[in-house]
């Protein structure tokens, strides 16, 4: 089975890494995505996890957060083409 997990924060990254390890051992294909965020990418490196980076976190304004979220959705739609 192919399983996709998206981590937006450090907490999601820690959970996703543990879940991914178990699913891979069980023979599943595990696709891990994340965004550029102050917690996600450094933690991925520490945990030795590889991911597909889609989008970024921009807390400048509410509008910038919404805009970045919208861009991520568009990029996700292109991943499986």
mmCIF file as gemmi writes it, N, C-alpha and C atoms, coordinates in Angstrom:
data_model
loop_
_atom_site.group_PDB
_atom_site.id
_atom_site.type_symbol
_atom_site.label_atom_id
_atom_site.label_alt_id
_atom_site.label_comp_id
_atom_site.label_asym_id
_atom_site.label_entity_id
_atom_site.label_seq_id
_atom_site.pdbx_PDB_ins_code
_atom_site.Cartn_x
_atom_site.Cartn_y
_atom_site.Cartn_z
_atom_site.occupancy
_atom_site.B_iso_or_equiv
_atom_site.pdbx_formal_charge
_atom_site.auth_seq_id
_atom_site.auth_asym_id
_atom_site.pdbx_PDB_model_num
ATOM 1 N N . UNK Axp A 1 ? 0.842 -1.164 0 1 0 ? 1 A 1
ATOM 2 C CA . UNK Axp A 1 ? 0 0 0 1 0 ? 1 A 1
ATOM 3 C C . UNK Axp A 1 ? 0.899 1.243 0 1 0 ? 1 A 1
ATOM 4 N N . UNK Axp A 2 ? 0.458 2.288 -0.73 1 0 ? 2 A 1
ATOM 5 C CA . UNK Axp A 2 ? 1.188 3.545 -0.767 1 0 ? 2 A 1
ATOM 6 C C . UNK Axp A 2 ? 0.508 4.516 0.2 1 0 ? 2 A 1
ATOM 7 N N . UNK Axp A 3 ? 1.293 5.054 1.13 1 0 ? 3 A 1
ATOM 8 C CA . UNK Axp A 3 ? 0.754 5.944 2.153 1 0 ? 3 A 1
ATOM 9 C C . UNK Axp A 3 ? 1.473 7.285 2.064 1 0 ? 3 A 1
ATOM 10 N N . UNK Axp A 4 ? 0.691 8.356 2.103 1 0 ? 4 A 1
ATOM 11 C CA . UNK Axp A 4 ? 1.245 9.701 2.031 1 0 ? 4 A 1
ATOM 12 C C . UNK Axp A 4 ? 1.006 10.391 3.368 1 0 ? 4 A 1
ATOM 13 N N . UNK Axp A 5 ? 2.05 11.009 3.901 1 0 ? 5 A 1
ATOM 14 C CA . UNK Axp A 5 ? 1.968 11.721 5.176 1 0 ? 5 A 1
ATOM 15 C C . UNK Axp A 5 ? 2.57 13.107 4.973 1 0 ? 5 A 1
ATOM 16 N N . UNK Axp A 6 ? 1.847 14.149 5.378 1 0 ? 6 A 1
ATOM 17 C CA . UNK Axp A 6 ? 2.331 15.519 5.258 1 0 ? 6 A 1
ATOM 18 C C . UNK Axp A 6 ? 2.567 16.102 6.645 1 0 ? 6 A 1
ATOM 19 N N . UNK Axp A 7 ? 3.772 16.591 6.867 1 0 ? 7 A 1
ATOM 20 C CA . UNK Axp A 7 ? 4.139 17.18 8.16 1 0 ? 7 A 1
ATOM 21 C C . UNK Axp A 7 ? 4.315 18.683 8.009 1 0 ? 7 A 1
ATOM 22 N N . UNK Axp A 8 ? 3.521 19.457 8.73 1 0 ? 8 A 1
ATOM 23 C CA . UNK Axp A 8 ? 3.603 20.926 8.656 1 0 ? 8 A 1
ATOM 24 C C . UNK Axp A 8 ? 4.392 21.532 9.803 1 0 ? 8 A 1
ATOM 25 N N . UNK Axp A 9 ? 4.559 20.806 10.897 1 0 ? 9 A 1
ATOM 26 C CA . UNK Axp A 9 ? 5.269 21.331 12.063 1 0 ? 9 A 1
ATOM 27 C C . UNK Axp A 9 ? 6.255 20.287 12.581 1 0 ? 9 A 1
ATOM 28 N N . UNK Axp A 10 ? 7.042 20.686 13.571 1 0 ? 10 A 1
ATOM 29 C CA . UNK Axp A 10 ? 7.991 19.753 14.174 1 0 ? 10 A 1
ATOM 30 C C . UNK Axp A 10 ? 7.309 18.556 14.803 1 0 ? 10 A 1
ATOM 31 N N . UNK Axp A 11 ? 6.185 18.787 15.47 1 0 ? 11 A 1
ATOM 32 C CA . UNK Axp A 11 ? 5.455 17.683 16.1 1 0 ? 11 A 1
ATOM 33 C C . UNK Axp A 11 ? 4.991 16.681 15.045 1 0 ? 11 A 1
ATOM 34 N N . UNK Axp A 12 ? 4.468 17.175 13.939 1 0 ? 12 A 1
ATOM 35 C CA . UNK Axp A 12 ? 4.035 16.283 12.857 1 0 ? 12 A 1
ATOM 36 C C . UNK Axp A 12 ? 5.22 15.496 12.296 1 0 ? 12 A 1
ATOM 37 N N . UNK Axp A 13 ? 6.38 16.142 12.251 1 0 ? 13 A 1
ATOM 38 C CA . UNK Axp A 13 ? 7.586 15.496 11.735 1 0 ? 13 A 1
ATOM 39 C C . UNK Axp A 13 ? 7.994 14.325 12.622 1 0 ? 13 A 1
ATOM 40 N N . UNK Axp A 14 ? 7.981 14.539 13.935 1 0 ? 14 A 1
ATOM 41 C CA . UNK Axp A 14 ? 8.351 13.448 14.854 1 0 ? 14 A 1
ATOM 42 C C . UNK Axp A 14 ? 7.384 12.271 14.737 1 0 ? 14 A 1
ATOM 43 N N . UNK Axp A 15 ? 6.096 12.555 14.724 1 0 ? 15 A 1
ATOM 44 C CA . UNK Axp A 15 ? 5.098 11.483 14.585 1 0 ? 15 A 1
ATOM 45 C C . UNK Axp A 15 ? 5.253 10.772 13.244 1 0 ? 15 A 1
ATOM 46 N N . UNK Axp A 16 ? 5.396 11.551 12.189 1 0 ? 16 A 1
ATOM 47 C CA . UNK Axp A 16 ? 5.501 10.974 10.849 1 0 ? 16 A 1
ATOM 48 C C . UNK Axp A 16 ? 6.697 10.069 10.681 1 0 ? 16 A 1
ATOM 49 N N . UNK Axp A 17 ? 7.821 10.457 11.285 1 0 ? 17 A 1
ATOM 50 C CA . UNK Axp A 17 ? 9.021 9.624 11.206 1 0 ? 17 A 1
ATOM 51 C C . UNK Axp A 17 ? 8.783 8.274 11.876 1 0 ? 17 A 1
ATOM 52 N N . UNK Axp A 18 ? 8.188 8.283 13.046 1 0 ? 18 A 1
ATOM 53 C CA . UNK Axp A 18 ? 7.899 7.024 13.758 1 0 ? 18 A 1
ATOM 54 C C . UNK Axp A 18 ? 6.9 6.172 12.978 1 0 ? 18 A 1
ATOM 55 N N . UNK Axp A 19 ? 5.862 6.799 12.457 1 0 ? 19 A 1
ATOM 56 C CA . UNK Axp A 19 ? 4.859 6.074 11.68 1 0 ? 19 A 1
ATOM 57 C C . UNK Axp A 19 ? 5.486 5.5 10.41 1 0 ? 19 A 1
ATOM 58 N N . UNK Axp A 20 ? 6.286 6.325 9.735 1 0 ? 20 A 1
ATOM 59 C CA . UNK Axp A 20 ? 6.93 5.882 8.497 1 0 ? 20 A 1
ATOM 60 C C . UNK Axp A 20 ? 7.849 4.698 8.696 1 0 ? 20 A 1
ATOM 61 N N . UNK Axp A 21 ? 8.618 4.7 9.774 1 0 ? 21 A 1
ATOM 62 C CA . UNK Axp A 21 ? 9.517 3.581 10.049 1 0 ? 21 A 1
ATOM 63 C C . UNK Axp A 21 ? 8.736 2.277 10.202 1 0 ? 21 A 1
ATOM 64 N N . UNK Axp A 22 ? 7.634 2.33 10.933 1 0 ? 22 A 1
ATOM 65 C CA . UNK Axp A 22 ? 6.831 1.122 11.139 1 0 ? 22 A 1
ATOM 66 C C . UNK Axp A 22 ? 6.173 0.657 9.85 1 0 ? 22 A 1
ATOM 67 N N . UNK Axp A 23 ? 5.662 1.591 9.079 1 0 ? 23 A 1
ATOM 68 C CA . UNK Axp A 23 ? 4.992 1.216 7.828 1 0 ? 23 A 1
ATOM 69 C C . UNK Axp A 23 ? 5.978 0.655 6.81 1 0 ? 23 A 1
ATOM 70 N N . UNK Axp A 24 ? 7.171 1.235 6.734 1 0 ? 24 A 1
ATOM 71 C CA . UNK Axp A 24 ? 8.185 0.705 5.813 1 0 ? 24 A 1
ATOM 72 C C . UNK Axp A 24 ? 8.594 -0.718 6.209 1 0 ? 24 A 1
ATOM 73 N N . UNK Axp A 25 ? 8.755 -0.956 7.515 1 0 ? 25 A 1
ATOM 74 C CA . UNK Axp A 25 ? 9.1 -2.304 7.987 1 0 ? 25 A 1
ATOM 75 C C . UNK Axp A 25 ? 8.017 -3.308 7.619 1 0 ? 25 A 1
ATOM 76 N N . UNK Axp A 26 ? 6.776 -2.841 7.574 1 0 ? 26 A 1
ATOM 77 C CA . UNK Axp A 26 ? 5.65 -3.713 7.222 1 0 ? 26 A 1
ATOM 78 C C . UNK Axp A 26 ? 5.517 -3.874 5.706 1 0 ? 26 A 1
ATOM 79 N N . UNK Axp A 27 ? 6.416 -3.225 4.941 1 0 ? 27 A 1
ATOM 80 C CA . UNK Axp A 27 ? 6.429 -3.403 3.498 1 0 ? 27 A 1
ATOM 81 C C . UNK Axp A 27 ? 5.635 -2.385 2.689 1 0 ? 27 A 1
ATOM 82 N N . UNK Axp A 28 ? 5.202 -1.329 3.323 1 0 ? 28 A 1
ATOM 83 C CA . UNK Axp A 28 ? 4.425 -0.3 2.627 1 0 ? 28 A 1
ATOM 84 C C . UNK Axp A 28 ? 5.339 0.777 2.052 1 0 ? 28 A 1
ATOM 85 N N . UNK Axp A 29 ? 4.857 1.421 1.011 1 0 ? 29 A 1
ATOM 86 C CA . UNK Axp A 29 ? 5.567 2.565 0.45 1 0 ? 29 A 1
ATOM 87 C C . UNK Axp A 29 ? 5.08 3.811 1.194 1 0 ? 29 A 1
ATOM 88 N N . UNK Axp A 30 ? 6.002 4.564 1.771 1 0 ? 30 A 1
ATOM 89 C CA . UNK Axp A 30 ? 5.656 5.717 2.597 1 0 ? 30 A 1
ATOM 90 C C . UNK Axp A 30 ? 6.213 6.978 1.954 1 0 ? 30 A 1
ATOM 91 N N . UNK Axp A 31 ? 5.334 7.88 1.554 1 0 ? 31 A 1
ATOM 92 C CA . UNK Axp A 31 ? 5.732 9.15 0.951 1 0 ? 31 A 1
ATOM 93 C C . UNK Axp A 31 ? 5.564 10.229 2.016 1 0 ? 31 A 1
ATOM 94 N N . UNK Axp A 32 ? 6.641 10.943 2.283 1 0 ? 32 A 1
ATOM 95 C CA . UNK Axp A 32 ? 6.667 11.948 3.349 1 0 ? 32 A 1
ATOM 96 C C . UNK Axp A 32 ? 6.851 13.325 2.697 1 0 ? 32 A 1
ATOM 97 N N . UNK Axp A 33 ? 5.897 14.225 2.927 1 0 ? 33 A 1
ATOM 98 C CA . UNK Axp A 33 ? 6.049 15.597 2.454 1 0 ? 33 A 1
ATOM 99 C C . UNK Axp A 33 ? 6.062 16.544 3.645 1 0 ? 33 A 1
ATOM 100 N N . UNK Axp A 34 ? 6.688 17.685 3.44 1 0 ? 34 A 1
ATOM 101 C CA . UNK Axp A 34 ? 6.718 18.73 4.452 1 0 ? 34 A 1
ATOM 102 C C . UNK Axp A 34 ? 6.86 20.07 3.751 1 0 ? 34 A 1
ATOM 103 N N . UNK Axp A 35 ? 6.88 21.117 4.523 1 0 ? 35 A 1
ATOM 104 C CA . UNK Axp A 35 ? 7.087 22.462 3.978 1 0 ? 35 A 1
ATOM 105 C C . UNK Axp A 35 ? 8.297 23.075 4.655 1 0 ? 35 A 1
ATOM 106 N N . UNK Axp A 36 ? 8.84 24.12 4.053 1 0 ? 36 A 1
ATOM 107 C CA . UNK Axp A 36 ? 9.921 24.859 4.705 1 0 ? 36 A 1
ATOM 108 C C . UNK Axp A 36 ? 9.331 25.518 5.945 1 0 ? 36 A 1
ATOM 109 N N . UNK Axp A 37 ? 9.844 25.153 7.085 1 0 ? 37 A 1
ATOM 110 C CA . UNK Axp A 37 ? 9.358 25.665 8.363 1 0 ? 37 A 1
ATOM 111 C C . UNK Axp A 37 ? 10.558 25.622 9.315 1 0 ? 37 A 1
ATOM 112 N N . UNK Axp A 38 ? 10.65 26.56 10.26 1 0 ? 38 A 1
ATOM 113 C CA . UNK Axp A 38 ? 11.811 26.569 11.163 1 0 ? 38 A 1
ATOM 114 C C . UNK Axp A 38 ? 12.03 25.263 11.92 1 0 ? 38 A 1
ATOM 115 N N . UNK Axp A 39 ? 10.992 24.465 12.102 1 0 ? 39 A 1
ATOM 116 C CA . UNK Axp A 39 ? 11.137 23.205 12.843 1 0 ? 39 A 1
ATOM 117 C C . UNK Axp A 39 ? 11.267 21.974 11.953 1 0 ? 39 A 1
ATOM 118 N N . UNK Axp A 40 ? 10.614 21.954 10.807 1 0 ? 40 A 1
ATOM 119 C CA . UNK Axp A 40 ? 10.522 20.699 10.053 1 0 ? 40 A 1
ATOM 120 C C . UNK Axp A 40 ? 11.832 20.255 9.41 1 0 ? 40 A 1
ATOM 121 N N . UNK Axp A 41 ? 12.449 21.108 8.631 1 0 ? 41 A 1
ATOM 122 C CA . UNK Axp A 41 ? 13.642 20.673 7.896 1 0 ? 41 A 1
ATOM 123 C C . UNK Axp A 41 ? 14.82 20.332 8.807 1 0 ? 41 A 1
ATOM 124 N N . UNK Axp A 42 ? 15.14 21.146 9.814 1 0 ? 42 A 1
ATOM 125 C CA . UNK Axp A 42 ? 16.236 20.746 10.716 1 0 ? 42 A 1
ATOM 126 C C . UNK Axp A 42 ? 15.943 19.434 11.452 1 0 ? 42 A 1
ATOM 127 N N . UNK Axp A 43 ? 14.693 19.25 11.853 1 0 ? 43 A 1
ATOM 128 C CA . UNK Axp A 43 ? 14.328 18.028 12.565 1 0 ? 43 A 1
ATOM 129 C C . UNK Axp A 43 ? 14.402 16.811 11.643 1 0 ? 43 A 1
ATOM 130 N N . UNK Axp A 44 ? 13.997 16.982 10.398 1 0 ? 44 A 1
ATOM 131 C CA . UNK Axp A 44 ? 14.115 15.887 9.425 1 0 ? 44 A 1
ATOM 132 C C . UNK Axp A 44 ? 15.562 15.433 9.31 1 0 ? 44 A 1
ATOM 133 N N . UNK Axp A 45 ? 16.472 16.41 9.262 1 0 ? 45 A 1
ATOM 134 C CA . UNK Axp A 45 ? 17.893 16.091 9.148 1 0 ? 45 A 1
ATOM 135 C C . UNK Axp A 45 ? 18.376 15.338 10.384 1 0 ? 45 A 1
ATOM 136 N N . UNK Axp A 46 ? 17.993 15.807 11.565 1 0 ? 46 A 1
ATOM 137 C CA . UNK Axp A 46 ? 18.389 15.148 12.815 1 0 ? 46 A 1
ATOM 138 C C . UNK Axp A 46 ? 17.862 13.719 12.873 1 0 ? 46 A 1
ATOM 139 N N . UNK Axp A 47 ? 16.61 13.522 12.447 1 0 ? 47 A 1
ATOM 140 C CA . UNK Axp A 47 ? 15.976 12.203 12.509 1 0 ? 47 A 1
ATOM 141 C C . UNK Axp A 47 ? 16.389 11.288 11.355 1 0 ? 47 A 1
ATOM 142 N N . UNK Axp A 48 ? 17.119 11.835 10.382 1 0 ? 48 A 1
ATOM 143 C CA . UNK Axp A 48 ? 17.568 11.031 9.249 1 0 ? 48 A 1
ATOM 144 C C . UNK Axp A 48 ? 16.448 10.675 8.285 1 0 ? 48 A 1
ATOM 145 N N . UNK Axp A 49 ? 15.424 11.482 8.248 1 0 ? 49 A 1
ATOM 146 C CA . UNK Axp A 49 ? 14.265 11.238 7.382 1 0 ? 49 A 1
ATOM 147 C C . UNK Axp A 49 ? 14.383 12.099 6.124 1 0 ? 49 A 1
ATOM 148 N N . UNK Axp A 50 ? 13.982 11.527 5.002 1 0 ? 50 A 1
ATOM 149 C CA . UNK Axp A 50 ? 13.975 12.272 3.741 1 0 ? 50 A 1
ATOM 150 C C . UNK Axp A 50 ? 12.531 12.584 3.384 1 0 ? 50 A 1
ATOM 151 N N . UNK Axp A 51 ? 12.334 13.786 2.836 1 0 ? 51 A 1
ATOM 152 C CA . UNK Axp A 51 ? 10.973 14.171 2.47 1 0 ? 51 A 1
ATOM 153 C C . UNK Axp A 51 ? 10.976 14.986 1.197 1 0 ? 51 A 1
ATOM 154 N N . UNK Axp A 52 ? 9.805 15.146 0.649 1 0 ? 52 A 1
ATOM 155 C CA . UNK Axp A 52 ? 9.596 16.036 -0.486 1 0 ? 52 A 1
ATOM 156 C C . UNK Axp A 52 ? 9.141 17.365 0.111 1 0 ? 52 A 1
ATOM 157 N N . UNK Axp A 53 ? 9.861 18.435 -0.161 1 0 ? 53 A 1
ATOM 158 C CA . UNK Axp A 53 ? 9.514 19.75 0.378 1 0 ? 53 A 1
ATOM 159 C C . UNK Axp A 53 ? 8.557 20.443 -0.589 1 0 ? 53 A 1
ATOM 160 N N . UNK Axp A 54 ? 7.382 20.784 -0.072 1 0 ? 54 A 1
ATOM 161 C CA . UNK Axp A 54 ? 6.35 21.439 -0.88 1 0 ? 54 A 1
ATOM 162 C C . UNK Axp A 54 ? 5.925 22.715 -0.153 1 0 ? 54 A 1
ATOM 163 N N . UNK Axp A 55 ? 6.307 23.856 -0.686 1 0 ? 55 A 1
ATOM 164 C CA . UNK Axp A 55 ? 5.884 25.123 -0.105 1 0 ? 55 A 1
ATOM 165 C C . UNK Axp A 55 ? 6.702 25.546 1.096 1 0 ? 55 A 1
ATOM 166 N N . UNK Axp A 56 ? 6.219 26.64 1.697 1 0 ? 56 A 1
ATOM 167 C CA . UNK Axp A 56 ? 6.935 27.18 2.854 1 0 ? 56 A 1
ATOM 168 C C . UNK Axp A 56 ? 5.949 27.816 3.828 1 0 ? 56 A 1
ATOM 169 N N . UNK Axp A 57 ? 6.458 28.148 4.98 1 0 ? 57 A 1
ATOM 170 C CA . UNK Axp A 57 ? 5.69 28.805 6.025 1 0 ? 57 A 1
ATOM 171 C C . UNK Axp A 57 ? 6.047 30.28 6.004 1 0 ? 57 A 1
ATOM 172 N N . UNK Axp A 58 ? 5.044 31.144 5.861 1 0 ? 58 A 1
ATOM 173 C CA . UNK Axp A 58 ? 5.277 32.586 5.847 1 0 ? 58 A 1
ATOM 174 C C . UNK Axp A 58 ? 4.302 33.249 6.806 1 0 ? 58 A 1
ATOM 175 N N . UNK Axp A 59 ? 4.712 33.484 8.061 1 0 ? 59 A 1
ATOM 176 C CA . UNK Axp A 59 ? 3.805 34.03 9.066 1 0 ? 59 A 1
ATOM 177 C C . UNK Axp A 59 ? 3.667 35.551 9.039 1 0 ? 59 A 1
ATOM 178 N N . UNK Axp A 60 ? 4.17 36.199 8 1 0 ? 60 A 1
ATOM 179 C CA . UNK Axp A 60 ? 4.175 37.66 7.942 1 0 ? 60 A 1
ATOM 180 C C . UNK Axp A 60 ? 2.793 38.261 8.196 1 0 ? 60 A 1
ATOM 181 N N . UNK Axp A 61 ? 1.789 37.766 7.476 1 0 ? 61 A 1
ATOM 182 C CA . UNK Axp A 61 ? 0.41 38.254 7.642 1 0 ? 61 A 1
ATOM 183 C C . UNK Axp A 61 ? -0.54 37.067 7.497 1 0 ? 61 A 1
ATOM 184 N N . UNK Axp A 62 ? -1.779 37.276 7.838 1 0 ? 62 A 1
ATOM 185 C CA . UNK Axp A 62 ? -2.773 36.227 7.618 1 0 ? 62 A 1
ATOM 186 C C . UNK Axp A 62 ? -2.906 35.927 6.127 1 0 ? 62 A 1
ATOM 187 N N . UNK Axp A 63 ? -2.83 36.965 5.314 1 0 ? 63 A 1
ATOM 188 C CA . UNK Axp A 63 ? -2.927 36.777 3.871 1 0 ? 63 A 1
ATOM 189 C C . UNK Axp A 63 ? -1.757 35.936 3.341 1 0 ? 63 A 1
ATOM 190 N N . UNK Axp A 64 ? -0.548 36.214 3.815 1 0 ? 64 A 1
ATOM 191 C CA . UNK Axp A 64 ? 0.618 35.456 3.347 1 0 ? 64 A 1
ATOM 192 C C . UNK Axp A 64 ? 0.5 33.988 3.742 1 0 ? 64 A 1
ATOM 193 N N . UNK Axp A 65 ? -0.057 33.726 4.904 1 0 ? 65 A 1
ATOM 194 C CA . UNK Axp A 65 ? -0.244 32.336 5.334 1 0 ? 65 A 1
ATOM 195 C C . UNK Axp A 65 ? -1.245 31.624 4.426 1 0 ? 65 A 1
ATOM 196 N N . UNK Axp A 66 ? -2.328 32.311 4.105 1 0 ? 66 A 1
ATOM 197 C CA . UNK Axp A 66 ? -3.336 31.742 3.215 1 0 ? 66 A 1
ATOM 198 C C . UNK Axp A 66 ? -2.772 31.526 1.815 1 0 ? 66 A 1
ATOM 199 N N . UNK Axp A 67 ? -2.017 32.501 1.333 1 0 ? 67 A 1
ATOM 200 C CA . UNK Axp A 67 ? -1.431 32.407 0.002 1 0 ? 67 A 1
ATOM 201 C C . UNK Axp A 67 ? -0.468 31.218 -0.101 1 0 ? 67 A 1
ATOM 202 N N . UNK Axp A 68 ? 0.386 31.034 0.894 1 0 ? 68 A 1
ATOM 203 C CA . UNK Axp A 68 ? 1.321 29.908 0.89 1 0 ? 68 A 1
ATOM 204 C C . UNK Axp A 68 ? 0.579 28.575 0.964 1 0 ? 68 A 1
ATOM 205 N N . UNK Axp A 69 ? -0.477 28.53 1.741 1 0 ? 69 A 1
ATOM 206 C CA . UNK Axp A 69 ? -1.29 27.318 1.833 1 0 ? 69 A 1
ATOM 207 C C . UNK Axp A 69 ? -1.9 26.982 0.477 1 0 ? 69 A 1
ATOM 208 N N . UNK Axp A 70 ? -2.416 27.992 -0.21 1 0 ? 70 A 1
ATOM 209 C CA . UNK Axp A 70 ? -2.989 27.786 -1.544 1 0 ? 70 A 1
ATOM 210 C C . UNK Axp A 70 ? -1.943 27.268 -2.524 1 0 ? 70 A 1
ATOM 211 N N . UNK Axp A 71 ? -0.743 27.83 -2.459 1 0 ? 71 A 1
ATOM 212 C CA . UNK Axp A 71 ? 0.342 27.389 -3.343 1 0 ? 71 A 1
ATOM 213 C C . UNK Axp A 71 ? 0.69 25.92 -3.094 1 0 ? 71 A 1
ATOM 214 N N . UNK Axp A 72 ? 0.651 25.507 -1.834 1 0 ? 72 A 1
ATOM 215 C CA . UNK Axp A 72 ? 0.942 24.106 -1.507 1 0 ? 72 A 1
ATOM 216 C C . UNK Axp A 72 ? -0.078 23.173 -2.137 1 0 ? 72 A 1
ATOM 217 N N . UNK Axp A 73 ? -1.341 23.551 -2.075 1 0 ? 73 A 1
ATOM 218 C CA . UNK Axp A 73 ? -2.393 22.718 -2.662 1 0 ? 73 A 1
ATOM 219 C C . UNK Axp A 73 ? -2.142 22.546 -4.162 1 0 ? 73 A 1
ATOM 220 N N . UNK Axp A 74 ? -1.78 23.616 -4.83 1 0 ? 74 A 1
ATOM 221 C CA . UNK Axp A 74 ? -1.495 23.544 -6.266 1 0 ? 74 A 1
ATOM 222 C C . UNK Axp A 74 ? -0.308 22.622 -6.521 1 0 ? 74 A 1
ATOM 223 N N . UNK Axp A 75 ? 0.75 22.75 -5.73 1 0 ? 75 A 1
ATOM 224 C CA . UNK Axp A 75 ? 1.928 21.893 -5.901 1 0 ? 75 A 1
ATOM 225 C C . UNK Axp A 75 ? 1.603 20.423 -5.61 1 0 ? 75 A 1
ATOM 226 N N . UNK Axp A 76 ? 0.788 20.174 -4.602 1 0 ? 76 A 1
ATOM 227 C CA . UNK Axp A 76 ? 0.37 18.784 -4.304 1 0 ? 76 A 1
ATOM 228 C C . UNK Axp A 76 ? -0.343 18.182 -5.505 1 0 ? 76 A 1
ATOM 229 N N . UNK Axp A 77 ? -1.165 18.969 -6.177 1 0 ? 77 A 1
ATOM 230 C CA . UNK Axp A 77 ? -1.916 18.444 -7.322 1 0 ? 77 A 1
ATOM 231 C C . UNK Axp A 77 ? -0.991 18.042 -8.463 1 0 ? 77 A 1
ATOM 232 N N . UNK Axp A 78 ? 0.209 18.583 -8.493 1 0 ? 78 A 1
ATOM 233 C CA . UNK Axp A 78 ? 1.165 18.259 -9.554 1 0 ? 78 A 1
ATOM 234 C C . UNK Axp A 78 ? 2.058 17.059 -9.215 1 0 ? 78 A 1
ATOM 235 N N . UNK Axp A 79 ? 2.081 16.639 -7.964 1 0 ? 79 A 1
ATOM 236 C CA . UNK Axp A 79 ? 2.997 15.564 -7.539 1 0 ? 79 A 1
ATOM 237 C C . UNK Axp A 79 ? 2.731 14.237 -8.235 1 0 ? 79 A 1
ATOM 238 N N . UNK Axp A 80 ? 1.513 13.877 -8.431 1 0 ? 80 A 1
ATOM 239 C CA . UNK Axp A 80 ? 1.186 12.546 -8.964 1 0 ? 80 A 1
ATOM 240 C C . UNK Axp A 80 ? 0.809 12.541 -10.444 1 0 ? 80 A 1
ATOM 241 N N . UNK Axp A 81 ? 1.162 13.556 -11.165 1 0 ? 81 A 1
ATOM 242 C CA . UNK Axp A 81 ? 0.865 13.601 -12.602 1 0 ? 81 A 1
ATOM 243 C C . UNK Axp A 81 ? 1.73 12.656 -13.368 1 0 ? 81 A 1
